[in-house]
């Protein structure tokens, strides 16, 4: 789902910038155009600097509660969120929402968008309780403004379904995904790329439930739509191939999955560049496939490359970097390289501990992996301590 969420976020960013295109300050417009370009290129650190400068210009040029200030706040928050800087992003999103609520009508579409932005931030942190009412409020506003069958409503239904998916509340998620798909098919036509996105989302849900026979045809239909719309070498095709491959991997059909992941990697590298963050998705999935097959020599360079890209584009303390560290540590562990594995586990754990309320599930996984490692090398006391920490976290979050 992470790849699909990034598509939605990019659309949201572009929408905000388009809405404020009437701005009189040329340098502000130029900076915002740079933000869009840098975001699309995956150059998040540079993009954040451009967004910071754009916010300074907006605050100097406009009144504190001007809509362009809110747009700049949202854009900067998006860059921070993408970098895993959730604490820095939250007050910006909240301030943007406060401006929209004060400046615009309570039922204005921009208010709904700002609510959605904040909800997406909370969802990324696993703060589902905080996210859910914001999604529902945004949906109520949007249905009032556009009607219950508008494509924007479909997007919000998809977001709320994604929240339930993250909570493993599949029964609650399924009707929302289905309604979102139906709205898009009726409003946009059965072969629209937005329909393909909904097909993939529903397929991911079915995969998680083990309903592979239902998932696979949805993936195939999505891939057909996107190839017809974008051609064979668009980044969207890479995402489709990765999702279809995940359905095969879940069934241990590695022979079917491997060529799909290799093709996805080639497409991503050619279309986005070899160091784009989205390239890491194909790298990690292909590496995990090789790891599952016991092909450690093939998996290792892919894991290492994904880690290097993540550190470069998202920063060394990003949660996804911690996930890459954990993946590589598991590989070293399986190879008997216990010292190397321990160092990587410790670094991953340190990253998650910095924002432990936001990454509890991932942190628990690292704790359990480290505990297993320590048992192997005879550090029973350390293993028991880690197991107890993991047990307490899981009990609190059931």
C-alpha positions in Angstrom: 0.0 0.0 0.0 2.9 2.4 0.5 3.4 2.9 -3.2 -0.3 3.7 -3.7 -0.3 6.2 -0.8 2.6 8.0 -2.4 0.6 8.4 -5.6 -2.3 9.9 -3.6 0.0 12.3 -1.8 1.6 13.5 -5.0 -1.9 14.2 -6.5 -2.8 16.1 -3.3 0.4 18.3 -3.6 -0.3 19.1 -7.2 -3.9 20.0 -6.4 -2.8 22.4 -3.7 -0.3 24.1 -6.0 -2.8 24.4 -8.8 -5.4 25.9 -6.5 -3.0 28.7 -5.5 -1.7 29.4 -9.0 -3.2 32.9 -9.0 -0.5 34.1 -6.5 1.0 37.4 -7.4 4.5 36.7 -6.0 6.5 35.3 -8.9 9.3 34.0 -6.7 6.7 32.2 -4.5 5.3 30.6 -7.7 8.8 29.7 -8.8 9.7 28.1 -5.5 6.5 26.1 -5.5 7.1 24.9 -9.0 10.6 23.7 -7.7 8.9 21.9 -4.9 6.7 19.9 -7.3 9.6 19.1 -9.5 11.9 18.0 -6.6 9.1 15.9 -5.0 8.5 14.1 -8.3 12.2 13.4 -8.5 12.4 12.1 -5.0 14.8 14.8 -3.9 13.1 15.4 -0.6 15.9 17.1 1.3 16.3 19.7 -1.4 12.5 20.0 -1.8 12.1 20.7 1.9 14.6 23.5 1.6 12.7 25.0 -1.3 9.4 24.6 0.6 10.9 26.3 3.7 11.9 29.2 1.5 8.5 29.3 -0.2 6.8 29.5 3.3 9.1 32.4 4.2 8.2 34.3 1.1 4.5 33.6 1.6 4.6 34.8 5.2 6.4 38.0 4.1 4.1 38.7 1.1 0.7 37.7 2.5 -1.4 38.1 5.6 -0.8 35.4 8.3 -4.1 33.7 7.4 -3.8 33.9 3.6 -4.6 30.8 1.6 -1.2 30.8 0.1 0.4 30.6 3.5 -1.8 27.5 4.2 -0.7 26.0 0.9 3.0 26.5 1.7 2.5 25.0 5.2 0.8 21.9 3.6 3.6 21.5 1.1 6.4 21.8 3.6 4.6 19.4 5.9 4.4 16.9 3.1 8.1 17.0 2.6 8.7 16.5 6.3 6.2 13.6 6.4 7.9 12.0 3.5 11.3 12.2 5.3 9.7 10.7 8.4 9.9 14.0 10.3 6.4 13.5 11.7 6.8 15.8 14.7 7.9 18.7 12.5 5.1 18.0 10.0 2.2 17.9 12.5 2.2 21.6 13.7 2.4 22.7 10.1 -0.6 20.7 9.0 -2.5 21.9 12.1 -1.7 25.5 11.3 -2.7 25.1 7.7 -6.0 23.6 8.8 -6.6 26.4 11.3 -6.0 29.0 8.5 -8.4 27.2 6.1 -11.1 26.9 8.8 -10.8 30.6 9.7 -10.5 32.0 6.2 -12.9 29.8 4.3 -16.3 28.3 5.0 -16.3 25.3 7.3 -17.5 23.2 4.4 -15.0 24.4 1.9 -13.1 21.7 -0.1 -9.8 23.1 1.1 -10.8 22.4 4.7 -11.5 18.8 3.7 -8.1 18.6 2.0 -6.3 19.9 5.1 -8.2 17.4 7.3 -7.2 14.6 4.9 -3.5 15.8 5.0 -3.5 15.6 8.8 -5.3 12.3 8.8 -2.7 10.8 6.4 0.0 12.0 8.7 -1.6 10.2 11.7 -2.2 7.1 9.6 1.5 7.0 8.7 2.4 7.1 12.4 -0.1 4.4 13.2 -2.3 6.9 15.1 -5.5 5.4 13.8 -7.7 6.7 16.5 -6.7 10.3 15.7 -6.9 9.8 11.9 -10.4 8.1 11.7 -12.6 11.1 12.7 -10.6 13.5 10.4 -11.2 11.2 7.5 -14.9 11.0 8.3 -15.2 14.8 8.7 -13.4 15.3 5.4 -15.8 12.9 3.7 -18.9 14.6 5.2 -17.7 17.9 3.8 -16.9 16.5 0.4 -20.2 14.6 0.1 -22.0 17.9 1.0 -20.0 19.9 -1.6 -19.9 17.4 -4.5 -22.5 14.7 -3.8 -22.0 11.1 -2.6 -20.9 9.8 -6.0 -18.0 12.2 -6.8 -14.5 10.9 -7.5 -13.1 12.9 -4.6 -15.5 11.0 -2.3 -14.1 7.8 -3.8 -10.6 8.9 -2.9 -11.6 9.6 0.7 -13.3 6.2 0.9 -10.1 4.7 -0.3 -8.1 6.5 2.4 -10.5 5.4 5.2 -10.4 1.9 3.9 -6.6 2.1 4.0 -6.8 3.0 7.6 -8.9 -0.1 8.4 -6.6 -2.2 6.3 -3.7 -1.0 8.4 -5.6 -2.1 11.5 -6.3 -5.5 9.9 -10.0 -4.6 10.0 -10.6 -6.2 6.7 -14.4 -6.6 7.1 -14.7 -2.8 7.5 -12.3 -2.0 4.7 -13.8 -4.2 2.0 -17.2 -2.3 1.5 -15.3 1.0 1.4 -12.9 -0.2 -1.3 -15.8 -1.6 -3.3 -17.8 1.6 -3.0 -14.8 3.6 -4.1 -14.3 1.4 -7.1 -17.9 1.6 -8.1 -18.0 5.4 -7.9 -14.9 5.6 -10.1 -16.2 3.2 -12.6 -19.5 5.1 -12.9 -18.0 8.6 -12.9 -14.8 8.0 -14.9 -15.4 4.9 -16.9 -14.2 1.3 -16.5 -10.8 1.9 -18.1 -9.7 5.0 -16.2 -6.3 4.8 -14.4 -8.0 5.8 -11.1 -10.1 2.7 -11.5 -6.9 0.7 -11.8 -5.7 2.1 -8.5 -8.9 1.0 -6.8 -8.5 -2.4 -8.3 -5.0 -2.7 -6.9 -6.2 -1.6 -3.4 -8.9 -4.2 -3.4 -6.5 -6.8 -4.6 -4.1 -6.0 -1.8 -6.9 -6.5 0.7 -7.8 -9.9 -0.8 -4.1 -10.9 -0.8 -3.9 -10.0 2.9 -6.9 -12.3 3.5 -5.5 -15.1 1.5 -8.1 -14.7 -1.2 -5.6 -15.1 -4.0 -8.0 -16.2 -6.7 -10.0 -13.0 -6.3 -6.9 -10.8 -6.1 -5.1 -11.9 -9.2 -7.7 -11.0 -11.8 -8.0 -7.5 -10.2 -4.3 -7.1 -10.6 -4.3 -8.2 -14.2 -7.2 -5.9 -15.0 -5.4 -3.0 -13.4 -2.2 -3.7 -15.3 -4.2 -3.9 -18.6 -5.8 -0.5 -17.9 -2.5 1.2 -17.1 -0.6 -0.3 -20.0 -3.3 1.0 -22.3 -3.2 4.5 -20.7 0.5 5.0 -20.0 2.3 2.5 -22.2 4.6 -0.3 -21.0 7.4 1.8 -19.4 5.6 4.2 -17.0 6.3 4.1 -13.3 2.6 3.2 -12.7 3.2 -0.1 -14.5 6.1 -0.8 -12.1 3.7 -0.4 -9.2 1.1 -2.7 -10.8 3.8 -5.4 -11.4 5.0 -5.2 -7.8 1.4 -5.7 -6.5 0.8 -8.6 -8.8 4.1 -10.1 -7.8 3.2 -9.8 -4.1 0.1 -11.9 -4.8 2.4 -14.6 -6.3 4.9 -14.3 -3.5 2.2 -14.8 -0.8 1.5 -18.1 -2.5 5.2 -18.9 -2.8 5.0 -18.8 -6.6 8.4 -17.3 -6.9 9.0 -18.2 -10.5 5.9 -16.2 -11.5 6.9 -13.3 -9.3 10.6 -12.9 -10.1 10.3 -11.7 -13.8 7.6 -9.2 -12.7 9.8 -7.7 -10.0 12.8 -7.6 -12.4 10.7 -5.7 -15.0 9.4 -3.4 -12.3 12.9 -2.6 -11.3 14.0 -1.9 -14.9 11.0 0.4 -15.5 11.5 2.3 -12.2 15.2 2.8 -12.8 14.7 4.0 -16.4 11.7 6.3 -15.7 12.7 7.7 -12.4 16.5 7.3 -12.2 18.5 4.7 -10.3 18.5 6.6 -7.0 14.8 7.5 -6.7 13.0 6.4 -3.5 10.4 4.4 -5.5 13.2 2.2 -6.9 13.8 0.8 -3.3 10.3 -0.8 -3.4 11.3 -3.1 -6.3 14.7 -3.6 -4.8 13.4 -4.7 -1.4 10.7 -6.9 -2.8 13.1 -8.7 -5.2 15.6 -9.1 -2.4 12.9 -10.5 -0.1 12.0 -13.0 -2.9 15.6 -14.2 -3.1 15.8 -14.3 0.7 12.7 -16.5 0.8 14.3 -18.8 -1.7 17.5 -19.0 0.3 19.4 -17.1 -2.5 21.3 -14.9 -0.1 24.1 -13.9 -2.5 21.5 -12.5 -4.9 19.5 -10.8 -2.1 22.4 -9.0 -0.3 23.4 -6.4 -2.9 19.8 -5.5 -3.5 19.1 -5.0 0.2 22.3 -2.9 0.5 21.5 -0.8 -2.5 17.9 -0.1 -1.2 19.5 1.0 2.1 21.9 3.3 0.4 19.2 5.0 -1.6 17.0 5.4 1.5 19.8 7.0 3.5 20.6 9.4 0.6 17.0 10.4 -0.2 15.2 10.1 3.1 17.9 10.6 5.6 19.7 8.1 7.9 17.0 8.2 10.6 13.9 7.6 8.4 11.7 4.7 9.5 11.9 3.1 6.1 15.7 3.1 6.5 15.2 1.3 9.7 13.1 -1.3 7.9 15.9 -1.7 5.3 18.4 -2.2 8.1 16.2 -4.9 9.6 15.9 -6.6 6.3 19.7 -6.7 5.8 20.2 -7.8 9.4 17.9 -10.7 8.9 19.9 -11.7 5.9 23.2 -11.5 7.8 21.6 -13.5 10.6 20.6 -16.2 8.2 24.2 -16.3 6.9 25.7 -16.7 10.3 27.1 -13.2 10.2 25.9 -12.5 13.7 28.1 -9.5 14.5 27.1 -7.7 11.4 23.5 -8.5 12.0 23.6 -7.3 15.6 25.0 -3.9 14.6 22.2 -3.4 12.0 19.5 -4.5 14.4 20.8 -2.0 17.0 20.8 0.8 14.6 17.3 0.0 13.3 16.0 -0.2 16.9 17.6 3.1 17.7 15.7 4.8 14.8 12.4 3.3 15.9 13.0 4.2 19.5 13.3 7.9 18.6 9.6 7.8 17.6 8.5 4.7 19.3 4.9 5.7 19.6 4.8 6.0 15.8 6.5 2.7 14.9 5.5 0.3 17.5 4.8 -2.7 15.2 8.1 -2.3 13.4 10.0 -1.8 16.6 8.5 -4.9 18.1 9.6 -6.9 15.0 13.2 -5.7 15.5 13.1 -6.6 19.2 11.9 -10.1 18.4 14.5 -10.5 15.7 17.3 -9.4 18.0 16.1 -11.7 20.7 16.3 -14.7 18.4 19.8 -13.6 17.4 20.9 -13.4 21.0 19.5 -16.9 21.8 21.6 -18.2 18.9 24.8 -16.7 20.2 24.2 -17.6 23.9 23.1 -14.2 25.2 20.1 -15.6 27.0 19.6 -12.7 29.5 19.7 -10.1 26.8 17.3 -12.1 24.7 14.8 -12.5 27.5 14.8 -8.7 28.1 14.1 -8.0 24.5 11.3 -10.6 24.4 9.7 -9.1 27.4 9.8 -5.6 25.9 8.2 -6.9 22.7 5.6 -8.8 24.7 4.6 -5.6 26.7 4.3 -3.6 23.5 2.1 -6.1 21.8 -0.1 -6.5 24.9 -0.6 -2.7 25.0 -1.6 -2.4 21.4 -3.9 -5.4 20.9 
